[in-house]
Amino acid sequence: MKLRYSAHQVPRGSRPDAVGSGSWYLIKNVPLMRLTYQVRLLAYMAQRNSARLVVVLPPGARVSKDMQAFVRDNPVMIQRAKR
């Protein structure tokens, strides 16, 4: 099967920043964590591998409403980094 892409299209992918026993870690240094394609893709991949996605944020970061709803409905956990 040959995938057809134009000059500007590339297949998307993402990898976790770290992998632990039963957990995949995504480390973000952002003031507002939004629900992004990266988060949705990693959550799906972690679930397929019987793991949980842990999103590590700085202590003062806020989480958007969409991301909060996604965390409630999926095996995703928000963790605050220690200073």
Secondary structure as the mmCIF struct_conf table of DSSP 4:
data_model
#
loop_
_struct_conf.conf_type_id
_struct_conf.id
_struct_conf.beg_label_comp_id
_struct_conf.beg_label_asym_id
_struct_conf.beg_label_seq_id
_struct_conf.end_label_comp_id
_struct_conf.end_label_asym_id
_struct_conf.end_label_seq_id
TURN_TY1_P TURN_TY1_P1 ALA A 7 HIS A 8
BEND BEND1 ASP A 17 ASP A 17
STRN STRN1 ALA A 18 GLY A 20
TURN_TY1_P TURN_TY1_P2 SER A 21 GLY A 22
STRN STRN2 SER A 23 ILE A 27
BEND BEND2 PRO A 31 PRO A 31
STRN STRN3 LEU A 32 MET A 33
HELX_RH_AL_P HELX_RH_AL_P1 TYR A 37 ARG A 48
TURN_TY1_P TURN_TY1_P3 ASN A 49 SER A 50
STRN STRN4 ARG A 52 LEU A 57
TURN_TY1_P TURN_TY1_P4 PRO A 59 GLY A 60
STRN STRN5 ARG A 62 VAL A 63
HELX_RH_AL_P HELX_RH_AL_P2 LYS A 65 ASP A 73
TURN_TY1_P TURN_TY1_P5 ASN A 74 PRO A 75
STRN STRN6 VAL A 76 ARG A 80
HELX_LH_PP_P HELX_LH_PP_P1 ALA A 81 LYS A 82
#
